[in-house]
Amino acid sequence: MRTVVIGGTGHIGTYLVPQLVRLGHQVTVLSRGERSPYQNDGAWKQVELVQVDRAAEDAAGTFGERVAGLEPDIVIDLICFTEDSAKQLVDAVRGKIQHLLHCGTIWVHGPSMTVPTREDTPRRPFGDYGIQKAAIERYLLDQSRRNGLPTTIIHPGHICGPGWTPITPAATFNLEVYEKLAHGRDLLLPNLGLETINPVHADDVAGIFLAAIASRSTAIGESFHVVASDAVTLRGYAHAVADWFGQEARLGFLPIGQLREQLSEQDAGAMWDHVAHSPNCSMDKAARLLGFRPRYSAIEAALSGIEWLVDNGKIT
Ligand SMILES: NC(=O)c1ccc[n+]([C@@H]2O[C@H](COP(=O)([O-])OP(=O)(O)OC[C@H]3O[C@@H](n4cnc5c(N)ncnc54)[C@H](OP(=O)(O)O)[C@@H]3O)[C@@H](O)[C@H]2O)c1
């Protein structure tokens, strides 16, 4: 298989690309060349790297042709954020590829209504990112069902792994939250700390892309979540992290409106975004149709990132 991965040197690509190579795919990765994968792997020597700015080429209307020109069998699009961008790619590769896999997000659901949320739950996205991703999903599924576009959509939860900061138990990305838990200091959580987050290890995200490629006939025309086997409450996550540091969690609680007033704009925004979604997505469909089950629990996925933060002196 000749496989093109668009945006393949980040969280997902670090795990996905070497596994594709080992499965015998001839892999081309498109990126701006500004960053390297999080982990070294000899498999990257066999990967063709093409330097391209997708945003610039989308604006110029040339990106789709650039991808089609590589004559791929499979396209894995990890960085598509607008329906226009998806349309350009589809128009260029229609009828020429075997499988187009698109990376979405569980934010397409908007706030959780019933849990665990299934893939077929009616969409109520809010915020530009979730709204755009839901529009892309709608467009791709429509193209699949009406015009036979061979496409699959993968919706990850909060992607975690060694190399970057996982979402914290306060639903922010502020490292001070981990330091407070590490040192047994007081930590305020929003509301009663019972809203949820849905982490997933980047290796499991890579795994479901591979499972969808392997089960092409059942994967085509479908969307799949990829989250850990369980969602965690903010409170449960805080206790697990404190336990890992050998401390008691000293938690306090404030209504989110009051707590946000004490935070930076960035932390207040992240907290609101995550708490307002409170995702808790089902992995039943991936198990049923693809035989895929995540290897990491939510806490294991998050701890893999926290351990990296400690080992690399990012938190003391
Ligand atoms: N992170 C999460 O928790 C999360 C959760 C749910 C869904 N998702 C979805 O996951 C996807 C992102 O995957 P990821 O987390 O693996 O990404 P990532 O770690 O942010 O990596 C992005 C990749 O795309 C490349 N890139 C960025 N801008 C580019 C551009 N303009 N032109 C060409 N290449 C570009 C980057 O390399 P260069 O910088 O060198 O170009 C890198 O290879 C998105 O579709 C996102 O919606 C993420």
The ligand as an SDF file (V2000), in Angstrom:
LIG
                    3D

 48 52  0  0  0  0  0  0  0  0999 V2000
   -4.6810   16.6640   20.6250 N   0  0  0  0  0  0  0  0  0  0  0  0
   -5.8350   16.1860   21.0510 C   0  0  0  0  0  0  0  0  0  0  0  0
   -6.0420   15.9530   22.2550 O   0  0  0  0  0  0  0  0  0  0  0  0
   -6.9140   15.8670   20.0460 C   0  0  0  0  0  0  0  0  0  0  0  0
   -8.1490   15.4120   20.5260 C   0  0  0  0  0  0  0  0  0  0  0  0
   -9.1260   15.0780   19.5870 C   0  0  0  0  0  0  0  0  0  0  0  0
   -8.8740   15.1860   18.2430 C   0  0  0  0  0  0  0  0  0  0  0  0
   -7.6680   15.6350   17.8190 N   0  0  0  0  0  0  0  0  0  0  0  0
   -7.4390   15.7310   16.3920 C   0  0  0  0  0  0  0  0  0  0  0  0
   -6.1840   15.1520   16.1100 O   0  0  0  0  0  0  0  0  0  0  0  0
   -5.6560   15.7610   14.9420 C   0  0  0  0  0  0  0  0  0  0  0  0
   -4.2710   16.2520   15.2190 C   0  0  0  0  0  0  0  0  0  0  0  0
   -3.4560   15.1290   15.4130 O   0  0  0  0  0  0  0  0  0  0  0  0
   -2.1980   15.2320   16.3660 P   0  0  0  0  0  0  0  0  0  0  0  0
   -2.6930   15.5100   17.7710 O   0  0  0  0  0  0  0  0  0  0  0  0
   -1.3480   14.0600   16.1040 O   0  0  0  0  0  0  0  0  0  0  0  0
   -1.5350   16.5690   15.8050 O   0  0  0  0  0  0  0  0  0  0  0  0
   -0.3040   17.3820   16.3400 P   0  0  0  0  0  0  0  0  0  0  0  0
    0.4310   16.6380   17.4020 O   0  0  0  0  0  0  0  0  0  0  0  0
   -0.7590   18.7700   16.5810 O   0  0  0  0  0  0  0  0  0  0  0  0
    0.6280   17.3670   15.0300 O   0  0  0  0  0  0  0  0  0  0  0  0
    0.2330   18.0750   13.8850 C   0  0  0  0  0  0  0  0  0  0  0  0
    0.9700   17.5280   12.6950 C   0  0  0  0  0  0  0  0  0  0  0  0
    0.5700   18.2840   11.5430 O   0  0  0  0  0  0  0  0  0  0  0  0
    1.6720   19.0250   11.0420 C   0  0  0  0  0  0  0  0  0  0  0  0
    1.1370   20.3350   10.6520 N   0  0  0  0  0  0  0  0  0  0  0  0
    0.5880   21.2790   11.4490 C   0  0  0  0  0  0  0  0  0  0  0  0
    0.1760   22.3350   10.7010 N   0  0  0  0  0  0  0  0  0  0  0  0
    0.4610   22.0340    9.4110 C   0  0  0  0  0  0  0  0  0  0  0  0
    0.2780   22.7050    8.1770 C   0  0  0  0  0  0  0  0  0  0  0  0
   -0.2780   23.9180    8.1050 N   0  0  0  0  0  0  0  0  0  0  0  0
    0.6940   22.1040    7.0360 N   0  0  0  0  0  0  0  0  0  0  0  0
    1.2710   20.8770    7.0780 C   0  0  0  0  0  0  0  0  0  0  0  0
    1.4690   20.1820    8.2130 N   0  0  0  0  0  0  0  0  0  0  0  0
    1.0660   20.7560    9.3700 C   0  0  0  0  0  0  0  0  0  0  0  0
    2.6820   19.0690   12.1600 C   0  0  0  0  0  0  0  0  0  0  0  0
    4.0130   19.1910   11.7080 O   0  0  0  0  0  0  0  0  0  0  0  0
    4.6650   20.6600   11.4190 P   0  0  0  0  0  0  0  0  0  0  0  0
    4.3290   21.5250   12.6210 O   0  0  0  0  0  0  0  0  0  0  0  0
    6.1160   20.3750   11.2620 O   0  0  0  0  0  0  0  0  0  0  0  0
    4.0120   21.1540   10.1770 O   0  0  0  0  0  0  0  0  0  0  0  0
    2.4570   17.6700   12.7480 C   0  0  0  0  0  0  0  0  0  0  0  0
    3.0220   16.6870   11.8870 O   0  0  0  0  0  0  0  0  0  0  0  0
   -6.5730   16.9320   14.5810 C   0  0  0  0  0  0  0  0  0  0  0  0
   -7.4260   16.5310   13.5350 O   0  0  0  0  0  0  0  0  0  0  0  0
   -7.3450   17.1480   15.8660 C   0  0  0  0  0  0  0  0  0  0  0  0
   -8.6160   17.7040   15.6040 O   0  0  0  0  0  0  0  0  0  0  0  0
   -6.6850   15.9850   18.6850 C   0  0  0  0  0  0  0  0  0  0  0  0
  1  2  1  0
  2  3  2  0
  2  4  1  0
  4  5  1  0
  4 48  2  0
  5  6  2  0
  6  7  1  0
  7  8  2  0
  8  9  1  0
  8 48  1  0
  9 10  1  0
  9 46  1  0
 10 11  1  0
 11 12  1  0
 11 44  1  0
 12 13  1  0
 13 14  1  0
 14 15  2  0
 14 16  1  0
 14 17  1  0
 17 18  1  0
 18 19  2  0
 18 20  1  0
 18 21  1  0
 21 22  1  0
 22 23  1  0
 23 24  1  0
 23 42  1  0
 24 25  1  0
 25 26  1  0
 25 36  1  0
 26 27  1  0
 26 35  1  0
 27 28  2  0
 28 29  1  0
 29 30  1  0
 29 35  2  0
 30 31  1  0
 30 32  2  0
 32 33  1  0
 33 34  2  0
 34 35  1  0
 36 37  1  0
 36 42  1  0
 37 38  1  0
 38 39  2  0
 38 40  1  0
 38 41  1  0
 42 43  1  0
 44 45  1  0
 44 46  1  0
 46 47  1  0
M  CHG  2   8   1  16  -1
M  END
$$$$
